[in-house]
Amino acid sequence: MKQEYISYAKRLDTIGDLIISISNLIKSSEEVKILSFEDFQAYKNEVNETIKQFEYAEESLREVNAPFVVQNQHKRSVERFGEYIESIRIIINSFYVSPSNEIQFNESEHIRGLDLQKQSVEEIGKLTQLIGDKLLK
């Protein structure tokens, strides 16, 4: 396999690890509802910091010179990765603090974020498999 392909595949593997790490960080609505105000603020800050890391990774991925044989799939992967980041924003912003410092929950937004997350992860998985298949030919 060409060195260019190996380097590119390693970059994609790093992105996959990031997706797994933030997926493990996201709490269910039931878990968030029982957090104290302070714990909720810490949780939201942690997720927002992780989103910044994802944005950096997205920009890095966008700038990668993908091998010619996978450029179309790479472009779509970057777009889906952006959708994944947006899904995390929607999920975390479905919880907010009311003026009386109570944690509030917007269930419809939460569900919308989870649906977008599921769709983007599925599409990223399919594209990654297709990229791998093309690189191995």
C-alpha positions as CSV (number, residue, x, y, z in Angstrom):
1,M,0.0,0.0,0.0
2,K,1.2,3.5,-0.8
3,Q,2.6,5.6,2.1
4,E,0.1,8.3,1.1
5,Y,-2.7,5.9,1.7
6,I,-1.4,4.7,5.0
7,S,-0.9,8.3,6.3
8,Y,-4.4,9.2,5.2
9,A,-5.9,6.1,6.8
10,K,-4.2,6.9,10.1
11,R,-5.7,10.4,10.0
12,L,-9.2,8.8,9.6
13,D,-8.5,6.5,12.5
14,T,-7.7,9.4,14.7
15,I,-11.1,11.0,13.8
16,G,-12.8,7.8,14.6
17,D,-11.3,7.8,18.0
18,L,-12.5,11.3,18.6
19,I,-16.0,10.3,17.7
20,I,-15.9,7.5,20.1
21,S,-14.5,9.7,22.9
22,I,-17.3,12.3,22.7
23,S,-20.0,9.7,22.2
24,N,-18.9,8.2,25.6
25,L,-19.0,11.7,27.1
26,I,-22.6,12.5,26.2
27,K,-25.0,11.8,29.0
28,S,-28.6,10.6,28.6
29,S,-31.4,13.0,29.4
30,E,-32.1,11.1,32.6
31,E,-28.5,11.5,33.7
32,V,-28.5,15.2,33.0
33,K,-31.8,15.8,34.8
34,I,-30.3,14.6,38.1
35,L,-27.1,16.7,37.9
36,S,-26.6,19.5,40.4
37,F,-26.4,23.0,38.9
38,E,-22.6,23.0,39.5
39,D,-22.2,19.5,37.9
40,F,-24.3,20.5,35.0
41,Q,-22.2,23.6,34.3
42,A,-19.0,21.5,34.5
43,Y,-20.5,18.9,32.2
44,K,-21.6,21.5,29.7
45,N,-18.2,23.2,29.8
46,E,-16.5,19.8,29.2
47,V,-18.6,19.1,26.2
48,N,-18.1,22.6,24.8
49,E,-14.3,22.2,25.1
50,T,-14.5,18.8,23.4
51,I,-16.6,20.4,20.6
52,K,-13.7,22.9,20.1
53,Q,-11.3,20.0,19.7
54,F,-13.7,18.5,17.1
55,E,-13.8,21.8,15.2
56,Y,-10.0,21.8,15.1
57,A,-10.1,18.1,13.9
58,E,-12.7,19.0,11.3
59,E,-10.5,21.9,10.0
60,S,-7.5,19.6,10.0
61,L,-9.4,16.9,8.1
62,R,-10.7,19.5,5.6
63,E,-7.1,20.5,4.8
64,V,-5.9,17.0,4.3
65,N,-4.8,16.1,0.8
66,A,-6.9,13.0,0.3
67,P,-5.7,10.5,-2.3
68,F,-7.2,11.1,-5.6
69,V,-9.1,7.8,-5.6
70,V,-11.1,8.8,-2.5
71,Q,-11.5,12.6,-2.9
72,N,-15.3,12.5,-3.3
73,Q,-15.8,10.3,-0.3
74,H,-13.4,12.4,1.7
75,K,-15.4,15.5,0.9
76,R,-18.6,13.8,2.0
77,S,-16.9,12.5,5.2
78,V,-15.9,16.0,6.1
79,E,-19.4,17.3,5.6
80,R,-20.8,14.4,7.7
81,F,-18.2,15.1,10.4
82,G,-19.5,18.7,10.5
83,E,-23.0,17.4,10.9
84,Y,-21.8,15.2,13.8
85,I,-20.4,18.2,15.5
86,E,-23.7,20.0,15.0
87,S,-25.6,17.1,16.5
88,I,-23.5,17.3,19.7
89,R,-24.2,21.1,19.9
90,I,-27.9,20.4,19.5
91,I,-27.9,17.7,22.2
92,I,-25.9,19.7,24.7
93,N,-28.0,22.9,24.0
94,S,-31.2,20.9,24.6
95,F,-30.4,21.4,28.2
96,Y,-30.2,24.9,29.6
97,V,-30.4,26.9,32.8
98,S,-33.5,28.8,33.4
99,P,-33.4,32.3,35.0
100,S,-34.2,30.6,38.3
101,N,-31.0,28.5,37.9
102,E,-33.0,25.3,37.2
103,I,-31.9,22.8,34.6
104,Q,-34.4,22.8,31.8
105,F,-34.8,20.2,29.0
106,N,-36.1,20.6,25.4
107,E,-37.0,17.0,24.5
108,S,-37.8,17.7,20.8
109,E,-34.4,19.3,20.3
110,H,-32.6,16.5,22.1
111,I,-34.3,13.9,19.9
112,R,-33.4,16.0,16.8
113,G,-29.8,16.0,17.9
114,L,-29.8,12.3,18.6
115,D,-31.3,11.6,15.1
116,L,-28.7,13.8,13.4
117,Q,-26.0,12.1,15.4
118,K,-27.2,8.7,14.4
119,Q,-27.4,9.6,10.7
120,S,-24.0,11.2,10.6
121,V,-22.3,8.4,12.4
122,E,-23.9,5.8,10.1
123,E,-22.9,7.8,7.0
124,I,-19.3,8.3,8.3
125,G,-19.1,4.6,8.9
126,K,-20.2,3.8,5.4
127,L,-17.9,6.3,3.8
128,T,-15.0,5.1,5.9
129,Q,-15.6,1.6,4.8
130,L,-15.8,2.7,1.2
131,I,-12.6,4.7,1.5
132,G,-10.8,1.7,3.0
133,D,-12.0,-0.6,0.2
134,K,-10.8,1.9,-2.4
135,L,-7.4,2.3,-0.8
136,L,-6.9,-1.4,-0.6
137,K,-7.5,-2.0,-4.3
